[in-house]
């Protein structure tokens, strides 16, 4: 009974995985509806019905609107299906290799838009990190030691330039967005330490 129940559960997971894969292909426009060349009529169908079923839709017909994926929900559904499959492996008889490969292939297809989004996000975060490093290098190049030979007016102008440089930096830094959402997580701690050192140098 347990094996039968596990087999039914795997069939359900398989159906959900393939439904996600089909939804993914439909959202990408990769699964157009076609009309089969060999139409099998139901018993008793009229000649007119058979002829109508054999004729493809007119070219002027509006294509069906492709579904849109909510990638966060989509990724969560894929993760949940894999977790449920592993739980069945733990509590019941393992699935056959062919069934597992079919399940895994469906979820790999479903995961393609999530992987594509992650690639875009990774590139954007790397570019954001480079832009921040350029800003920090510019700020670090601002001289903070005033020459002893400056007059009072020149000395005041010198310190005003430091303040303006700091304001320009902070404005450009804010325009790059929140640090925790825009740079690679592995680089965040070192970047924050460098930011604090650069600001302390000017503010001091």
Short mmCIF file of the C-alpha atoms (twelve columns), coordinates in Angstrom:
data_MODEL
# 
_entry.id   MODEL 
# 
loop_
_atom_site.group_PDB 
_atom_site.id 
_atom_site.type_symbol 
_atom_site.label_atom_id 
_atom_site.label_alt_id 
_atom_site.label_comp_id 
_atom_site.label_asym_id 
_atom_site.label_seq_id 
_atom_site.Cartn_x 
_atom_site.Cartn_y 
_atom_site.Cartn_z 
_atom_site.pdbx_PDB_model_num 
ATOM 1   C CA . UNK A 1   0.000   0.000  0.000   1 
ATOM 2   C CA . UNK A 2   2.839   2.377  0.864   1 
ATOM 3   C CA . UNK A 3   4.562   1.646  -2.451  1 
ATOM 4   C CA . UNK A 4   1.300   2.215  -4.318  1 
ATOM 5   C CA . UNK A 5   0.778   5.493  -2.519  1 
ATOM 6   C CA . UNK A 6   4.345   6.554  -3.253  1 
ATOM 7   C CA . UNK A 7   3.898   5.716  -6.933  1 
ATOM 8   C CA . UNK A 8   0.713   7.801  -7.065  1 
ATOM 9   C CA . UNK A 9   2.495   10.681 -5.337  1 
ATOM 10  C CA . UNK A 10  5.335   10.521 -7.847  1 
ATOM 11  C CA . UNK A 11  2.834   10.530 -10.700 1 
ATOM 12  C CA . UNK A 12  1.322   13.697 -9.235  1 
ATOM 13  C CA . UNK A 13  4.759   15.317 -8.924  1 
ATOM 14  C CA . UNK A 14  5.561   14.291 -12.491 1 
ATOM 15  C CA . UNK A 15  2.354   15.897 -13.730 1 
ATOM 16  C CA . UNK A 16  3.070   19.117 -11.827 1 
ATOM 17  C CA . UNK A 17  6.661   19.248 -13.113 1 
ATOM 18  C CA . UNK A 18  5.588   18.778 -16.719 1 
ATOM 19  C CA . UNK A 19  2.847   21.372 -16.279 1 
ATOM 20  C CA . UNK A 20  5.474   23.859 -15.101 1 
ATOM 21  C CA . UNK A 21  7.650   22.984 -18.100 1 
ATOM 22  C CA . UNK A 22  4.725   23.496 -20.492 1 
ATOM 23  C CA . UNK A 23  3.867   26.808 -18.847 1 
ATOM 24  C CA . UNK A 24  7.476   27.904 -19.235 1 
ATOM 25  C CA . UNK A 25  7.549   27.012 -22.926 1 
ATOM 26  C CA . UNK A 26  4.220   28.735 -23.510 1 
ATOM 27  C CA . UNK A 27  5.458   31.897 -21.777 1 
ATOM 28  C CA . UNK A 28  8.525   31.854 -24.020 1 
ATOM 29  C CA . UNK A 29  6.379   31.359 -27.123 1 
ATOM 30  C CA . UNK A 30  8.064   28.015 -27.797 1 
ATOM 31  C CA . UNK A 31  4.979   25.832 -27.942 1 
ATOM 32  C CA . UNK A 32  2.702   27.046 -30.751 1 
ATOM 33  C CA . UNK A 33  -0.555  25.189 -31.280 1 
ATOM 34  C CA . UNK A 34  -0.506  23.170 -34.487 1 
ATOM 35  C CA . UNK A 35  -3.164  21.118 -36.234 1 
ATOM 36  C CA . UNK A 36  -2.349  17.475 -36.839 1 
ATOM 37  C CA . UNK A 37  -2.273  16.391 -40.473 1 
ATOM 38  C CA . UNK A 38  -4.031  13.092 -39.759 1 
ATOM 39  C CA . UNK A 39  -7.326  13.897 -38.096 1 
ATOM 40  C CA . UNK A 40  -9.079  10.983 -36.440 1 
ATOM 41  C CA . UNK A 41  -12.826 11.552 -36.486 1 
ATOM 42  C CA . UNK A 42  -15.136 10.367 -33.769 1 
ATOM 43  C CA . UNK A 43  -17.511 7.560  -34.792 1 
ATOM 44  C CA . UNK A 44  -20.472 8.989  -36.670 1 
ATOM 45  C CA . UNK A 45  -18.858 12.353 -37.422 1 
ATOM 46  C CA . UNK A 46  -20.144 14.050 -40.549 1 
ATOM 47  C CA . UNK A 47  -17.989 14.787 -43.593 1 
ATOM 48  C CA . UNK A 48  -18.371 18.506 -42.877 1 
ATOM 49  C CA . UNK A 49  -17.048 18.067 -39.332 1 
ATOM 50  C CA . UNK A 50  -14.072 16.077 -40.587 1 
ATOM 51  C CA . UNK A 51  -13.307 18.718 -43.204 1 
ATOM 52  C CA . UNK A 52  -13.609 21.555 -40.656 1 
ATOM 53  C CA . UNK A 53  -11.264 19.777 -38.241 1 
ATOM 54  C CA . UNK A 54  -8.685  19.303 -40.985 1 
ATOM 55  C CA . UNK A 55  -8.513  22.989 -41.938 1 
ATOM 56  C CA . UNK A 56  -5.974  25.086 -40.015 1 
ATOM 57  C CA . UNK A 57  -7.166  28.356 -38.479 1 
ATOM 58  C CA . UNK A 58  -6.931  31.434 -40.745 1 
ATOM 59  C CA . UNK A 59  -3.654  33.321 -40.725 1 
ATOM 60  C CA . UNK A 60  -5.457  36.448 -39.619 1 
ATOM 61  C CA . UNK A 61  -6.582  34.842 -36.371 1 
ATOM 62  C CA . UNK A 62  -5.077  36.537 -33.342 1 
ATOM 63  C CA . UNK A 63  -2.513  34.356 -31.554 1 
ATOM 64  C CA . UNK A 64  -3.263  33.331 -28.003 1 
ATOM 65  C CA . UNK A 65  -1.702  35.599 -25.425 1 
ATOM 66  C CA . UNK A 66  1.343   33.924 -23.887 1 
ATOM 67  C CA . UNK A 67  1.146   33.520 -20.103 1 
ATOM 68  C CA . UNK A 68  3.471   35.586 -17.943 1 
ATOM 69  C CA . UNK A 69  5.577   33.978 -15.266 1 
ATOM 70  C CA . UNK A 70  6.031   35.348 -11.772 1 
ATOM 71  C CA . UNK A 71  9.608   34.115 -11.444 1 
ATOM 72  C CA . UNK A 72  9.781   34.176 -7.641  1 
ATOM 73  C CA . UNK A 73  6.654   32.013 -7.370  1 
ATOM 74  C CA . UNK A 74  7.869   29.874 -10.288 1 
ATOM 75  C CA . UNK A 75  11.247  29.223 -8.625  1 
ATOM 76  C CA . UNK A 76  9.561   28.427 -5.305  1 
ATOM 77  C CA . UNK A 77  7.304   25.876 -7.027  1 
ATOM 78  C CA . UNK A 78  10.316  24.152 -8.617  1 
ATOM 79  C CA . UNK A 79  12.130  24.051 -5.279  1 
ATOM 80  C CA . UNK A 80  9.046   22.606 -3.559  1 
ATOM 81  C CA . UNK A 81  8.655   19.857 -6.161  1 
ATOM 82  C CA . UNK A 82  12.278  18.790 -5.761  1 
ATOM 83  C CA . UNK A 83  11.933  18.778 -1.969  1 
ATOM 84  C CA . UNK A 84  8.791   16.631 -2.162  1 
ATOM 85  C CA . UNK A 85  10.537  14.180 -4.498  1 
ATOM 86  C CA . UNK A 86  13.462  13.861 -2.072  1 
ATOM 87  C CA . UNK A 87  11.049  13.267 0.777   1 
ATOM 88  C CA . UNK A 88  9.473   10.388 -1.157  1 
ATOM 89  C CA . UNK A 89  12.975  8.962  -1.709  1 
ATOM 90  C CA . UNK A 90  13.513  9.107  2.057   1 
ATOM 91  C CA . UNK A 91  10.222  7.596  3.164   1 
ATOM 92  C CA . UNK A 92  9.415   5.137  0.373   1 
ATOM 93  C CA . UNK A 93  10.880  3.111  -2.435  1 
ATOM 94  C CA . UNK A 94  13.145  5.155  -4.728  1 
ATOM 95  C CA . UNK A 95  11.864  5.931  -8.206  1 
ATOM 96  C CA . UNK A 96  13.238  4.299  -11.301 1 
ATOM 97  C CA . UNK A 97  16.008  6.065  -13.183 1 
ATOM 98  C CA . UNK A 98  13.840  6.762  -16.227 1 
ATOM 99  C CA . UNK A 99  11.106  8.448  -14.157 1 
ATOM 100 C CA . UNK A 100 13.653  10.542 -12.276 1 
ATOM 101 C CA . UNK A 101 15.306  11.677 -15.510 1 
ATOM 102 C CA . UNK A 102 11.939  12.672 -16.926 1 
ATOM 103 C CA . UNK A 103 11.090  14.607 -13.756 1 
ATOM 104 C CA . UNK A 104 14.501  16.278 -13.657 1 
ATOM 105 C CA . UNK A 105 14.345  17.234 -17.355 1 
ATOM 106 C CA . UNK A 106 10.933  18.863 -16.890 1 
ATOM 107 C CA . UNK A 107 12.176  20.941 -13.977 1 
ATOM 108 C CA . UNK A 108 15.333  21.921 -15.867 1 
ATOM 109 C CA . UNK A 109 13.092  23.256 -18.633 1 
ATOM 110 C CA . UNK A 110 10.933  25.081 -16.104 1 
ATOM 111 C CA . UNK A 111 14.015  26.603 -14.456 1 
ATOM 112 C CA . UNK A 112 15.400  28.190 -17.639 1 
ATOM 113 C CA . UNK A 113 13.779  31.652 -17.195 1 
ATOM 114 C CA . UNK A 114 14.834  31.704 -13.532 1 
ATOM 115 C CA . UNK A 115 18.432  30.929 -14.517 1 
ATOM 116 C CA . UNK A 116 18.293  33.608 -17.227 1 
ATOM 117 C CA . UNK A 117 17.066  36.183 -14.716 1 
ATOM 118 C CA . UNK A 118 19.813  35.220 -12.274 1 
ATOM 119 C CA . UNK A 119 22.433  35.674 -15.015 1 
ATOM 120 C CA . UNK A 120 21.119  39.172 -15.761 1 
ATOM 121 C CA . UNK A 121 21.041  40.056 -12.055 1 
ATOM 122 C CA . UNK A 122 24.574  38.760 -11.560 1 
ATOM 123 C CA . UNK A 123 25.889  40.913 -14.413 1 
ATOM 124 C CA . UNK A 124 24.010  43.979 -13.131 1 
ATOM 125 C CA . UNK A 125 25.397  43.526 -9.614  1 
ATOM 126 C CA . UNK A 126 28.926  43.176 -10.963 1 
ATOM 127 C CA . UNK A 127 28.537  46.403 -12.961 1 
ATOM 128 C CA . UNK A 128 27.142  48.136 -9.879  1 
ATOM 129 C CA . UNK A 129 30.131  46.976 -7.846  1 
ATOM 130 C CA . UNK A 130 32.552  48.327 -10.463 1 
ATOM 131 C CA . UNK A 131 30.741  51.677 -10.494 1 
ATOM 132 C CA . UNK A 132 31.017  51.918 -6.701  1 
ATOM 133 C CA . UNK A 133 34.726  51.089 -6.820  1 
ATOM 134 C CA . UNK A 134 35.257  53.906 -9.339  1 
ATOM 135 C CA . UNK A 135 33.442  56.322 -7.006  1 
ATOM 136 C CA . UNK A 136 35.576  55.233 -4.070  1 
ATOM 137 C CA . UNK A 137 38.767  55.631 -6.090  1 
ATOM 138 C CA . UNK A 138 37.700  59.161 -7.051  1 
ATOM 139 C CA . UNK A 139 36.973  60.018 -3.434  1 
ATOM 140 C CA . UNK A 140 40.276  58.547 -2.285  1 
ATOM 141 C CA . UNK A 141 42.108  60.717 -4.814  1 
ATOM 142 C CA . UNK A 142 40.793  63.931 -3.226  1 
ATOM 143 C CA . UNK A 143 43.697  65.548 -1.286  1 
ATOM 144 C CA . UNK A 144 42.826  66.169 2.348   1 
ATOM 145 C CA . UNK A 145 46.055  67.736 3.607   1 
ATOM 146 C CA . UNK A 146 46.126  71.485 2.983   1 
ATOM 147 C CA . UNK A 147 49.559  72.989 2.245   1 
ATOM 148 C CA . UNK A 148 50.892  75.206 5.033   1 
ATOM 149 C CA . UNK A 149 51.498  78.029 2.556   1 
ATOM 150 C CA . UNK A 150 47.813  78.593 1.758   1 
ATOM 151 C CA . UNK A 151 46.219  81.872 2.679   1 
ATOM 152 C CA . UNK A 152 43.121  81.968 4.809   1 
ATOM 153 C CA . UNK A 153 40.895  82.368 1.749   1 
ATOM 154 C CA . UNK A 154 42.631  79.564 -0.121  1 
ATOM 155 C CA . UNK A 155 42.418  77.346 2.926   1 
ATOM 156 C CA . UNK A 156 38.663  77.961 3.165   1 
ATOM 157 C CA . UNK A 157 38.313  77.131 -0.537  1 
ATOM 158 C CA . UNK A 158 40.313  73.944 0.017   1 
ATOM 159 C CA . UNK A 159 37.976  72.679 2.720   1 
ATOM 160 C CA . UNK A 160 34.900  73.668 0.718   1 
ATOM 161 C CA . UNK A 161 36.192  71.492 -2.119  1 
ATOM 162 C CA . UNK A 162 36.451  68.549 0.289   1 
ATOM 163 C CA . UNK A 163 32.841  69.099 1.314   1 
ATOM 164 C CA . UNK A 164 31.709  69.343 -2.306  1 
ATOM 165 C CA . UNK A 165 33.601  66.176 -3.223  1 
ATOM 166 C CA . UNK A 166 31.936  64.338 -0.342  1 
ATOM 167 C CA . UNK A 167 28.494  65.601 -1.390  1 
ATOM 168 C CA . UNK A 168 29.058  64.532 -5.007  1 
ATOM 169 C CA . UNK A 169 30.192  61.113 -3.862  1 
ATOM 170 C CA . UNK A 170 27.240  60.552 -1.539  1 
ATOM 171 C CA . UNK A 171 24.733  61.607 -4.214  1 
ATOM 172 C CA . UNK A 172 26.250  59.277 -6.831  1 
ATOM 173 C CA . UNK A 173 26.480  56.448 -4.276  1 
ATOM 174 C CA . UNK A 174 22.800  56.763 -3.360  1 
ATOM 175 C CA . UNK A 175 21.828  56.708 -7.033  1 
ATOM 176 C CA . UNK A 176 23.351  53.210 -7.313  1 
ATOM 177 C CA . UNK A 177 20.670  51.862 -4.982  1 
ATOM 178 C CA . UNK A 178 20.702  50.012 -1.634  1 
ATOM 179 C CA . UNK A 179 23.965  48.167 -1.118  1 
ATOM 180 C CA . UNK A 180 22.314  44.969 0.092   1 
ATOM 181 C CA . UNK A 181 20.301  44.599 -3.137  1 
ATOM 182 C CA . UNK A 182 22.685  45.816 -5.820  1 
ATOM 183 C CA . UNK A 183 26.141  44.261 -5.306  1 
ATOM 184 C CA . UNK A 184 27.265  40.618 -5.050  1 
ATOM 185 C CA . UNK A 185 26.831  39.364 -1.505  1 
ATOM 186 C CA . UNK A 186 30.393  38.018 -1.424  1 
ATOM 187 C CA . UNK A 187 31.775  41.526 -2.061  1 
ATOM 188 C CA . UNK A 188 29.485  43.405 0.303   1 
ATOM 189 C CA . UNK A 189 31.514  43.236 3.512   1 
ATOM 190 C CA . UNK A 190 34.808  44.363 1.943   1 
ATOM 191 C CA . UNK A 191 33.015  47.156 0.087   1 
ATOM 192 C CA . UNK A 192 31.400  48.418 3.277   1 
ATOM 193 C CA . UNK A 193 34.776  48.455 5.044   1 
ATOM 194 C CA . UNK A 194 36.360  50.394 2.188   1 
ATOM 195 C CA . UNK A 195 33.438  52.824 2.143   1 
ATOM 196 C CA . UNK A 196 33.797  53.512 5.856   1 
ATOM 197 C CA . UNK A 197 37.562  54.087 5.543   1 
ATOM 198 C CA . UNK A 198 37.126  56.478 2.599   1 
ATOM 199 C CA . UNK A 199 34.421  58.472 4.360   1 
ATOM 200 C CA . UNK A 200 36.379  58.626 7.613   1 
ATOM 201 C CA . UNK A 201 39.379  60.002 5.727   1 
ATOM 202 C CA . UNK A 202 37.392  62.906 4.271   1 
ATOM 203 C CA . UNK A 203 35.200  63.567 7.301   1 
ATOM 204 C CA . UNK A 204 38.153  63.643 9.687   1 
# 
